[in-house]
Amino acid sequence: MKRRLLTATAIAAAAALSLTACGSTQEASDANPSAAKITVTDAQGTKVTLDGPAKKVVGTEWNVVEDLETLGVAPAGVADVKGYSQWDSKVPLTGDPEDIGTRGEPSTDTIASIAPDLIVATTDLKDSVVAQLRKIAPTIVIASAKSGAQLDTIKDTLDLIAEATGTTAKADSVWKALEEKIADGKQEIAEAGKAGTKVAFADGYVLSNQVTIRPYTKGSLIGQVNAELGLTDAWSGTGIEGDAAYGLGSTDVEGLTKLPADTQFLYIDNKAASEDDVFGTTLASNSVWKSLPFVEQGTVHRLDDGIWMFGGPGAMDAYVDAAVAALTK
């Protein structure tokens, strides 16, 4: 796991000196931001200049909203407020953000009415929409995901948002805390004799009365965190591959028969969203599901609700707690 944290000396120096990092310039500390302009370079290579640390920020995707909250910046606008509160409740919203519409199609009129200092979008949003957003306010675009480099990607996202909001010292402490959480979790798993445990994480949904299962392969964020915890990816060797962005695969119940017999199966569902519990309820009477060794052995674990599997350090902190608790109980 890449460690790119500032030393204590560097952090102290940043309070007195102009900070130059990742193509940005600013004259501010977290405690006493100045009115100096800040220039940041986003994931698309676009340079964006702000009049100072952004305070009124709109987020078009839940991972960037989560990062804002983690950095202590209450977002002024959030895509699908209700959905965020259901799926990412481990990093709850503060304040009273305006709902700007869906994550894929935010309302530019609503965003304009907020008059934000900054809009944070992602590469999942259409270029045409991003172009409209840039006409409203300074807009930075972060990389949504990159299979096999997910931890680096969420670190880059956190750092970029921190630069734009004058919260770099907070970002450093947040990342250090996540690294320590993962290291402690790895040690706890090892002490419980569970190092190397084969783990398969998935979610599932029902469409036209058919159950589709979505494996989170080793290229996913969850898969990479599992590897950092000293766990083994049970999807490897099954022939199920993840996509190039999120590391997500697709299979059906029969596909689960390819998993090793000693697999620990982890999943997250959502009571708040009134979703069917595919693994706990929908498949309860399915003969193939019931015959799977990990089902028969009782090594299927539903983790806590409200952990966004595509989130940032806040969500992954909660995931480590939940996964370690499930595997060591």
Secondary structure as GFF3:
##gff-version 3
##sequence-region A 1 329
A	DSSP	alpha_helix	8	16	.	.	.	ID=ss1
A	DSSP	beta_strand	19	21	.	.	.	ID=ss2
A	DSSP	beta_strand	24	26	.	.	.	ID=ss3
A	DSSP	beta_strand	38	41	.	.	.	ID=ss4
A	DSSP	beta_strand	47	50	.	.	.	ID=ss5
A	DSSP	beta_strand	57	59	.	.	.	ID=ss6
A	DSSP	alpha_helix	62	70	.	.	.	ID=ss7
A	DSSP	beta_strand	77	78	.	.	.	ID=ss8
A	DSSP	alpha_helix	81	87	.	.	.	ID=ss9
A	DSSP	beta_strand	98	99	.	.	.	ID=ss10
A	DSSP	alpha_helix	108	114	.	.	.	ID=ss11
A	DSSP	beta_strand	118	122	.	.	.	ID=ss12
A	DSSP	alpha_helix	127	136	.	.	.	ID=ss13
A	DSSP	beta_strand	139	142	.	.	.	ID=ss14
A	DSSP	alpha_helix	150	165	.	.	.	ID=ss15
A	DSSP	alpha_helix	168	191	.	.	.	ID=ss16
A	DSSP	beta_strand	198	207	.	.	.	ID=ss17
A	DSSP	beta_strand	210	215	.	.	.	ID=ss18
A	DSSP	alpha_helix	221	228	.	.	.	ID=ss19
A	DSSP	beta_strand	232	233	.	.	.	ID=ss20
A	DSSP	three_ten_helix	253	258	.	.	.	ID=ss21
A	DSSP	beta_strand	264	267	.	.	.	ID=ss22
A	DSSP	pi_helix	278	282	.	.	.	ID=ss23
A	DSSP	alpha_helix	287	291	.	.	.	ID=ss24
A	DSSP	alpha_helix	293	296	.	.	.	ID=ss25
A	DSSP	beta_strand	300	302	.	.	.	ID=ss26
A	DSSP	alpha_helix	313	328	.	.	.	ID=ss27
###
